[in-house]
Amino acid sequence: MDDSSRYLEVMLGAVLVGVVPVLFSEVTRGRRMLTYAAQMDVRMIFGTASFLDRLPELDAEATPAGMDKAIFPALDEVIRMTSGPESTSSYADFLQRGVDVPDELVFDEAVKLLASDSLVVIFTSAVTTGTPKICMLSNYDILRRVVPFTGHMRIVAGSRVWIPLHMFQIGFFAAVSAVFSVGATVIVSETFESGMARTLLKGKRSRMPIRFIRAIGYRSSITWIFCLRIFFLTHVALLGPMALLARAQRALPQAAVLTTYGGAEVGGAMSMPSDTDRAEVRLGSVGRPYPDQEVRIVDPENGHVCEAGDVGEIQILAPSRARDSSLHGSSYTADGWIRMNDLGAISNEGVLYFHGRLSDMLNIQGKIVSALTIEAALSEHPAVLVAQVVADNKRGAAQSLAAFIELRPGYLGDAEDIQNFCRARLPDAQIPPSIIFTTDWPMAASKIQKPLLRELLP
């Protein structure tokens, strides 16, 4: 389904009575979606016509009983959110069936739910580009995040929280669950309009958990911050380079700009700075892991646990029931820790620092460097809105660099100026010799696809 109020209705209505929603993106490739959904006991499918028409195993002219039982052996019904063949039900008809269901029956089903019961199935972000992991999360996996998340964001009954995220993402689901749990108000929008956002958010204790994304139909989150200038915001959760966090903090001096770390495998955010932390911790780290979360840093070469301050692979011990799909390599160690495929370090104070993706490591003249380090330096330039660095192996060197950059509105591209700016921040070998200016990013739902960027290199 698309990001809409209907998506939220179906998702929350399902979990209220113990039905487990399996969340997919509107742009998920049909064949890949079927491969993984086939591993679930799918009883009903909700989707727009454009989404369902991409599923080759769903014959739109057949009755539900005639659909491919090898793929969906338990499938009872397909609900089209828009008009479609008579053999599929409309969303309006589906809602009408619930009119005569007494509230007491709904309540009776809700009170039967246990902390250990399955709550939601979410796929890791690779669902649109690579091979994802299936994350079967329980009520406890999600609700144990409520207290630390709402505490760090100071969300209480009466708060208004804007969550401009894709609704199929763990970030949205976990944030909505937390906000509703304390009696606060969630604000969602299908399209972005700055005047509308100001009106909805205006009031006491406004919060904005957002991601640094450039998604289809949306402007990047940092642009939202700069064009909104919402000075009654008190807290903003933002993912992105540290230079971006600092820029956001300057744009919203009255708000506490925070970042976070986590993933679908662990039920959402599992660490976040506090608004009382000193600026270098709040804007330079992903905070301390939540009290019930065990994290370790492991040398990816020998598997030994690193000392404080040493950089290695982030591994998380979590009670979630995330599991690898049959087509995905193992993400678990022999002793039950989840490999996050990220590099990080934990200080003597217990603060977690993020150093980039393992897959984003670059070999520059024999030295391993994180692309995030170079992207952070590029992002400090006042003209740069988004920076992505990839290896450029087409130029003959073992691994040269290329940077794709989107400029902030009103700035003209000057590659030499940006390169000279970086000389005071990076060794010469880490300054990208090739800079490509763009506004058209190859997206996978909410993430830029670096493999496709490399294919765009001249």
C-alpha positions in Angstrom: 0.0 0.0 0.0 1.0 3.6 -0.3 1.7 5.9 2.6 -1.8 7.0 3.6 -4.3 7.1 6.4 -5.7 3.8 5.1 -2.3 2.1 5.6 -2.3 3.3 9.2 -5.9 2.1 9.7 -5.2 -1.4 8.5 -1.9 -1.7 10.4 -3.3 -0.5 13.7 -6.6 -2.3 13.3 -4.8 -5.6 12.8 -2.5 -5.3 15.8 -5.4 -4.2 18.1 -7.0 -7.7 17.8 -3.9 -9.8 17.5 -3.7 -10.1 13.7 -0.1 -9.8 12.6 0.4 -7.4 9.7 3.2 -8.1 7.2 4.4 -4.7 6.0 5.6 -4.0 2.5 6.5 -1.0 0.5 4.3 0.2 -2.4 7.4 0.0 -4.6 8.5 -3.5 -3.5 9.2 -5.7 -6.5 6.4 -8.1 -7.0 8.4 -11.3 -7.5 10.7 -10.6 -4.5 7.7 -9.7 -2.3 6.0 -13.0 -3.2 9.2 -14.9 -2.4 9.2 -13.7 1.2 5.5 -13.4 1.8 5.2 -17.0 0.8 7.0 -17.9 4.0 4.2 -16.2 6.0 0.8 -17.6 6.7 -0.9 -14.9 4.7 -4.7 -14.8 5.0 -5.5 -11.4 3.4 -3.6 -9.0 1.2 -4.3 -5.3 1.1 -2.9 -3.3 -1.8 -3.5 -0.6 -4.4 -4.3 -1.7 -7.9 -0.8 -0.7 -9.1 0.8 -2.8 -6.4 -1.4 -5.9 -6.9 -1.0 -5.8 -10.7 2.7 -6.3 -10.3 2.1 -9.7 -8.5 2.2 -12.3 -11.3 0.8 -15.1 -9.0 -2.3 -13.1 -8.2 -4.8 -13.6 -11.1 -7.0 -10.5 -10.9 -9.7 -12.3 -12.9 -9.8 -15.3 -10.6 -11.6 -15.8 -7.3 -9.6 -15.9 -4.1 -10.1 -19.7 -4.2 -8.5 -19.8 -7.6 -5.3 -18.0 -6.7 -2.0 -19.8 -6.6 -2.2 -21.9 -3.4 1.4 -23.0 -3.8 2.4 -19.4 -3.0 -0.4 -18.5 -0.6 -1.9 -21.7 0.7 -3.9 -19.9 3.4 -5.0 -16.9 1.4 -8.7 -16.1 1.8 -9.2 -12.6 0.3 -7.5 -9.8 -1.6 -8.6 -6.2 -0.6 -8.0 -3.6 -3.3 -7.7 -0.1 -1.8 -8.9 1.3 -5.2 -11.4 0.0 -7.7 -10.7 -3.3 -9.3 -12.2 -6.6 -10.6 -15.3 -7.8 -8.9 -13.5 -10.9 -7.7 -11.5 -8.7 -5.3 -13.1 -6.8 -2.4 -13.0 -3.1 -2.1 -11.7 -1.4 1.0 -15.1 0.3 1.5 -16.8 -3.0 1.5 -14.3 -4.4 3.9 -14.9 -1.6 6.4 -18.6 -2.0 6.1 -18.4 -5.5 7.5 -17.1 -4.2 10.8 -19.9 -1.8 11.4 -22.0 -4.3 13.4 -19.1 -5.8 15.3 -19.6 -4.7 19.0 -16.8 -2.9 20.7 -16.9 -5.5 23.5 -15.8 -8.2 21.1 -12.8 -6.1 19.9 -11.9 -5.4 23.5 -12.1 -9.1 24.4 -9.7 -10.0 21.7 -7.3 -7.2 22.6 -7.0 -8.3 26.3 -6.0 -11.8 25.3 -2.8 -10.6 23.8 0.5 -11.5 25.6 3.8 -9.8 25.6 5.3 -12.8 23.8 2.7 -12.9 21.0 3.8 -11.9 17.5 2.9 -8.3 16.8 4.3 -7.4 13.3 6.5 -8.8 10.5 8.8 -6.2 9.0 11.5 -6.8 6.4 14.9 -5.2 6.5 15.4 -2.4 4.1 17.1 -4.7 1.6 13.6 -5.8 0.6 13.7 -3.4 -2.4 17.3 -3.9 -3.5 18.8 -7.1 -2.1 18.0 -10.1 0.0 16.2 -9.0 3.2 15.7 -10.6 6.6 12.3 -11.4 7.9 11.8 -9.7 11.3 9.1 -11.3 13.3 8.7 -9.0 16.2 6.7 -9.6 19.4 4.7 -7.1 21.5 7.6 -7.1 23.9 10.1 -6.3 21.2 8.3 -3.1 20.3 6.8 -2.0 23.7 10.1 -2.3 25.6 11.3 0.7 23.5 8.4 2.9 24.6 9.9 4.2 27.9 13.4 5.0 26.7 12.2 6.5 23.4 9.5 8.7 24.8 11.7 9.6 27.7 14.6 10.8 25.5 12.2 12.7 23.2 10.2 14.0 26.3 6.9 12.7 24.7 4.0 12.8 27.1 0.2 12.8 26.9 -0.7 15.9 24.9 2.5 16.0 22.8 2.2 16.3 19.0 4.6 14.1 17.1 5.2 14.4 13.4 6.6 11.2 11.8 7.4 11.8 8.1 8.6 8.3 7.5 7.4 5.5 5.2 4.8 3.6 7.1 6.2 0.2 6.2 9.5 1.0 8.0 10.3 -0.1 11.5 11.1 3.5 12.4 7.5 4.5 11.7 5.9 1.5 13.3 8.0 1.7 16.5 7.5 5.4 16.8 3.7 5.3 16.3 3.5 2.5 18.9 5.5 4.5 21.4 3.6 7.7 20.8 0.1 6.1 21.1 1.2 4.2 24.2 1.6 7.5 26.2 -1.5 9.2 24.9 0.2 11.6 22.5 -1.0 12.6 19.1 0.6 11.3 15.9 0.7 13.5 12.8 1.2 11.9 9.4 1.0 13.4 6.0 0.7 11.9 2.5 2.3 14.9 0.9 4.5 17.6 2.4 3.2 21.1 2.7 5.1 23.5 5.0 2.0 25.5 6.0 0.0 22.4 6.8 2.8 21.0 8.9 3.1 24.3 10.9 -0.6 24.3 11.6 -0.7 20.7 12.7 2.4 20.9 14.9 1.7 24.2 16.5 1.1 23.6 20.2 2.8 22.5 23.3 5.6 19.9 23.3 6.0 19.3 19.5 8.4 16.5 18.5 9.6 15.5 15.1 11.3 12.0 14.7 12.6 12.0 11.1 15.1 10.4 8.9 17.6 12.0 6.5 16.0 10.6 3.3 15.2 11.6 -0.1 12.2 9.6 -0.9 9.9 9.5 -3.9 7.5 12.5 -3.7 9.3 14.0 -0.7 12.0 16.6 -0.2 14.9 15.7 2.0 14.3 16.0 5.7 17.0 18.7 6.2 15.1 20.9 3.6 11.9 20.4 5.7 13.8 21.7 8.7 15.1 24.8 6.9 11.9 25.7 5.2 9.7 25.1 8.2 11.7 26.9 10.8 9.3 25.5 13.4 10.6 27.3 16.5 8.0 25.6 18.8 9.6 22.3 18.2 11.4 21.0 21.3 13.0 17.7 20.1 14.0 16.5 16.6 15.3 12.9 16.0 17.3 12.9 12.8 19.5 10.3 11.1 22.4 11.6 9.0 26.0 12.7 8.9 27.2 14.5 12.0 27.6 17.7 9.9 23.9 17.5 9.1 23.0 17.2 12.8 25.1 20.2 13.6 23.4 22.2 10.8 20.0 21.2 12.0 20.9 22.2 15.5 21.9 25.7 14.2 18.6 25.9 12.3 16.6 25.0 15.4 18.5 26.5 18.3 15.6 26.0 20.7 15.3 22.3 20.0 17.3 19.3 21.1 18.5 17.6 17.9 19.1 13.9 18.6 20.1 10.9 16.5 19.5 7.2 17.1 20.7 3.8 16.1 18.8 0.5 15.6 17.1 -1.6 13.0 14.2 -3.8 12.2 16.0 -6.8 13.7 15.9 -5.3 17.2 12.5 -3.6 17.1 13.6 -0.1 16.1 15.8 2.3 18.0 18.0 0.8 20.6 20.2 3.8 21.5 19.8 7.5 21.6 21.5 10.4 23.2 19.8 12.4 26.0 18.9 16.0 25.6 21.1 16.6 28.7 24.2 15.1 27.1 27.0 17.6 26.2 26.9 18.7 22.5 29.8 16.5 21.3 27.9 13.4 22.6 24.5 14.5 21.4 25.6 15.5 17.9 28.6 13.2 17.5 27.4 9.8 18.7 24.3 7.6 18.7 24.1 7.7 22.5 24.1 5.0 25.1 22.3 1.8 24.4 19.0 1.5 26.2 19.2 -0.1 29.6 17.9 -3.5 28.5 20.1 -3.7 25.4 23.4 -5.5 25.2 25.8 -4.3 22.6 29.4 -5.4 21.8 32.0 -4.3 19.3 33.8 -7.2 17.6 36.9 -7.3 15.3 35.5 -8.4 12.0 38.8 -10.2 11.1 39.3 -12.4 14.2 35.9 -12.3 16.0 37.5 -11.0 19.3 35.6 -8.4 21.4 37.2 -5.0 21.0 38.5 -2.8 23.8 36.8 0.4 24.6 37.3 3.0 21.9 38.4 0.4 19.2 36.4 0.3 16.0 34.8 -3.0 15.0 31.5 -4.5 13.9 28.5 -3.6 16.0 26.7 -6.7 17.3 23.5 -6.7 19.3 22.0 -9.3 21.6 18.2 -8.8 21.4 15.2 -11.0 22.2 13.6 -10.3 18.9 12.6 -13.1 16.7 14.1 -11.7 13.6 15.2 -14.6 11.4 17.0 -15.0 8.2 15.0 -15.9 5.1 16.1 -19.1 3.4 17.8 -17.0 0.8 19.9 -14.8 3.1 23.2 -15.6 4.6 23.3 -15.9 8.4 23.1 -12.7 10.4 23.7 -14.4 13.7 26.9 -15.4 15.5 27.2 -18.9 17.0 26.5 -17.4 20.4 23.3 -15.6 19.4 24.4 -12.0 18.6 23.0 -10.2 15.6 25.5 -8.8 13.1 24.4 -5.3 12.2 26.9 -5.0 9.2 27.9 -1.6 10.7 31.1 -0.4 12.2 31.2 1.4 15.6 33.0 1.9 18.8 32.0 2.1 22.5 33.7 4.7 24.7 34.8 4.2 28.3 31.6 6.1 29.2 29.5 3.5 27.4 28.6 5.9 24.5 28.1 4.2 21.1 29.7 5.8 18.0 28.7 4.9 14.5 31.5 4.7 11.9 29.6 3.6 8.8 28.5 0.5 7.0 30.9 -2.4 6.6 29.9 -2.5 2.9 30.9 1.2 2.6 34.5 0.6 3.5 36.9 2.0 0.8 40.5 0.9 0.2 42.4 4.1 -0.4 46.1 3.5 -1.1 46.1 0.4 1.1 44.2 2.1 4.0 40.6 1.2 4.8 38.4 4.3 5.1 34.7 4.7 5.8 32.8 6.4 3.1 30.9 8.1 5.9 34.0 10.0 7.0 34.4 11.5 3.5 30.7 12.2 3.2 30.7 14.0 6.6 33.5 16.3 5.4 31.7 17.1 2.1 28.5 17.8 4.1 30.2 20.5 6.0 30.4 22.6 2.9 27.6 25.2 3.0 26.5 24.4 -0.5 26.2 20.7 0.0 22.8 19.2 0.9 23.4 15.5 0.2 26.7 13.8 -0.4 27.3 10.1 -1.3 30.8 8.6 -2.0 31.4 5.5 -3.9 34.5 3.6 -5.3 35.3 4.5 -8.9 37.1 1.6 -10.4 36.7 2.8 -14.0 39.6 5.2 -13.8 42.3 2.6 -13.6 43.3 3.1 -10.0 42.8 0.2 -7.6 40.0 2.1 -6.0 39.6 5.8 -6.8 36.7 7.9 -5.4 33.7 9.6 -6.8 31.3 11.8 -5.0 27.6 12.4 -5.9 26.4 15.7 -4.5 23.1 17.5 -4.4 23.4 21.2 -3.8 21.3 23.3 -1.5 18.8 25.6 -3.3 20.4 28.7 -4.6 23.9 27.3 -4.9 25.8 26.6 -8.1 28.0 23.6 -8.5 31.8 24.2 -8.2 33.7 20.9 -7.8 37.1 22.6 -7.4 35.7 24.8 -4.5 34.3 21.8 -2.7 37.6 19.8 -3.2 39.6 22.7 -1.8 37.2 23.0 1.1 37.9 19.4 2.0 41.7 19.7 2.0 41.6 21.1 5.5 39.5 18.2 6.7 40.8 15.2 4.8 44.1 13.7 3.5 44.6 14.4 -0.2 44.0 10.7 -1.0 40.5 10.9 0.4 39.4 13.9 -1.6 37.2 12.6 -4.4 38.8 13.5 -7.8 35.5 13.1 -9.4 32.4 15.1 -8.3 29.0 14.6 -10.0 26.2 17.0 -9.2 22.7 15.5 -9.2 19.2 15.9 -7.9 18.0 12.5 -9.2 18.9 9.8 -6.7 18.3 6.1 -7.4 16.2 5.2 -4.4 15.2 2.0 -2.6 12.1 3.2 -0.8 14.0 5.5 1.5 17.7 4.8 0.9 20.0 5.8 -1.8 21.2 2.8 -3.8 25.0 3.1 -4.0 25.4 0.2 -6.4 23.2 2.1 -8.9 25.3 5.2 -8.3 28.4 3.3 -9.3 26.7 2.3 -12.6 26.1 6.0 -13.3 29.8 6.8 -13.3 31.1 8.1 -16.6 
